[in-house]
Amino acid sequence: MSEAEDNDILELDSETEEGDVEMNLMTDAEFNGNPDSLFFNDGKRRIDFVLVYEDESKSASEKKGSVMRRRVSQTSSPLLKLVYVKVHMPFEVLCTYAEVLHIKLPIQPNDLAPQSSAYNCFTHHFYPSEDVIAKEADFFTAPFQKDQLKCFWVKDREQFFTPAMRSRMAYYILSRAPYDVKGNVKKFGFNKLLDGGVYKAAYPLHDCRFNVKSKEPDCPNERFLLYNEWAHPKSFYKMQPLDLIRKYFGEKIGMYFAWLGFYTVMLTLAAAVGLGCFIYGYTTRETSTWSKEVCDPRIGGEIVMCPQCDEICPYWRLNTTCESSKRLCIFDNYGTLVFAIFMSVWVTLFLEFWKRYQAELEHDWDTVEFLQQEEQLRPEYEAKCIYERVNPVTQETEKVPYTACGKCMRVSCGIGTVLFWVLLIIASVVGVIVYRLAMFITFSSKLRSELNNRKELEPFKEYVTPQMATSITASIISFIIIMILNSVYEKVAIWITDFELPRTKTEYENSLTLKMFLFQFVNYYSSCFYIAFFKGKVVGYPGQPVYWLGSLRNEECDPGGCLTELTTQLSIIMTGKAVWNNIQEVLLPWVKNLMFRHCTQVGSEKVIPRWEQDYRLQPIGKLGLFYEYLEMVIQFGFVTLFVASFPLAPLLALFNNLCEIRVDAWKITTQFRRVVPEKAQDIGAWQPILQGVAILAVATNAAIIAFTSDMIPRLVYYWAFSVSPYSDGSDHTMTGYINSSLSVFNIADFKKAIRPSEEITPYWFNNITTCRYRDFRHPPSHPNQYDFSIYHWHVIAAKLAFMIVVEHIVYFTKFMLSYMIPDVPEALKEQIKRERYLTQVILHETNIKHFKELMKPIADNLEHAFKVLVAFLLQEVDNNLIQILISS
């Protein structure tokens, strides 16, 4: 791209505590033909940030002229009319803002022996070779102070501040640069200009192309190394080079990938145990007493089940559910109970060991003492500070953007909007339930006839039931509704959070995180909670069913329960969500970049500078990794909350995460502009959310086993009702459980509006006076016919006792594990104290040495003056003595 040569300087005012600081920006328009250059033409001044605008008209130029005082005339690109403003941060400005931002910088090499953990010993062999990615040197560090520059390890002034630090400081200055003043309102920050289209883009530069090494002699080629050793599919088995990720992208992105990698490693154990549980269920499905009795023509084939809807549903034999009963046995077995308890312990170990690993990262990345006061105010917050109040801490007057009443109004508006959207999700769930009720009637009346009349569908006859068809279609519709509501609510949540006007970026992200997770929690999990804990629980009995909206009969579960349907729901939502997100993350940025390059392509002889290459990439977005965290936390909920019904959930999550790590790495390395590095001490508000999900998971899994699966009724039958006095046998057995778990209903007791029509009565239905249904009620001949039997109350008591006992045992185990595993290793605590002490000693000794150096000329002058004075006095004394001797 050709631009006019102009060496004039653009000046940008930025106020700091010490006064005005001038930052030099150059429109060094003439390109030297080196596509890898990160410097101005003089080869000395580094390009720390780039601003791009479209020079279309005089009015646009004047509009941008209010931001900066221009003394240049610029010629725009002949193709896109783009002007690239390259920002350079002089060393003095870097020193000033390094102190403002409390950036920690090295003062002396760290000669202490590094601590090695068991986790690092295990993963050491999977890291990239140190010959390719050199290990970062370790230093004692301290917050930078400009007046103590000599205390710091400055070998090269140009290399003292890393490119990530330089771009972070440049972003800080630009986000607070004033561009308009109207009365008492000062407008500043280039973010608003970006939103308004005044500037097209603002970004720091990548150091090279991702697939080609830079020809610049001093270029570290960090992007090239990250692509080859991290983002490339061939490196799928390698551990992540977290230190290089942190150095290149900042601590915030580094912490996300560290958490994602640790979560994936821990998922390996959960996936292995879950797979073992699945294999156990699959191999025992044929030998299960439940499935054998259901599939036996002499037992299940002789049991006639009552219709599951009014008038149009026929009678049916129990053995028609043979295949679904076998599928149920895969997940509803004692191995599932063991796996659910294991996962409750696993999630505690995961969170506790993550805290320890996070503490090590905080130490290695120098964010242990990253305090809240180090975080600066958001420019949007500062711009609206028009009210005054007394700071309760400093007792000094400060400006705030709203009064106490105004803050209350903003928060109330946000809470009301969130509640409205939560109610909207619940309404959508109710709509899906109504669909299920209506479509079950349709499938019951037409599906069987279609399967019987069409020979090509004959192989699917045993597998496709009205319940299964209703469940699958409802799950797909639920997934579509979830994705639609997600896309709409994201914009609403961002608008609410902007309206609340949080003080810092951390507070902004925490507020948005809480809103988005609450919504996503209800959106993704509400249908699963309905199937697990509400479906089939209040259905009445065939003679007196329960209706929705007065006409839609409440749906029932299969004779074996709703666990299979819950598994179907989970598998569809988890798989669909993973596929959809990966398509979005891979295809969308790639297609956008491809289209942009096609629209702006030039001749092959054209050499494109580094800043223009980066402009053709996609911006990462204001929220950065927020959606990545949200995606993984929602997945974490699926893995933990409902794992009792789907032991393969950790395995699916493991496969997804192995792809997710490389997809995210490929995306931010190759398809997006370089992000502005940000500090982060931990994963923020996601940590308490994960802990809350872990606590809730114990209750949900215990409730699934107790109330959704058929395990407790089977145990009650085995230990109590298979022997005297409820049975003639003397040995505990599961034989006869099917018969005992199905109640009897007299066909003559059907109401006229409910009774099945004669046209749909099966040919084999002759002289049959009773049918069976899933419940524990007295038979028609009993004095309390159709009331709950003693079996029912035994089962309810057993379910409640099981849930209470299991919850307390697991919660006690979680508490003991949390107590026994400290958040910070003792060795690391000692090392942190040692390094802090040595840092203070080094600074103290350096200050004393510096003070001595400053005082040495003064001391030498005083010593010389003292010697002269003493010599003078001695000379005077000698003269006086001589005079006395002469006079005497």
Beta strands, then each sheet from edge to edge (+ up, - down):
strand 1: 9-16
strand 2: 19-26
strand 3: 49-54
strand 4: 82-87
strand 5: 104-109
strand 6: 139-143
strand 7: 178-182
strand 8: 185-188
strand 9: 201-203
strand 10: 304-305
strand 11: 316-317
strand 12: 387-390
strand 13: 397-400
strand 14: 540-541
strand 15: 544-545
strand 16: 547-548
strand 17: 552-553
strand 18: 742-746
strand 19: 770-774
sheet 1: 1+ 2- 4+ 3- 9+
sheet 2: 5+ 6-
sheet 3: 7+ 8-
sheet 4: 10+ 11-
sheet 5: 12+ 13-
sheet 6: 14+ 15-
sheet 7: 16+ 17-
sheet 8: 18+ 19-
end
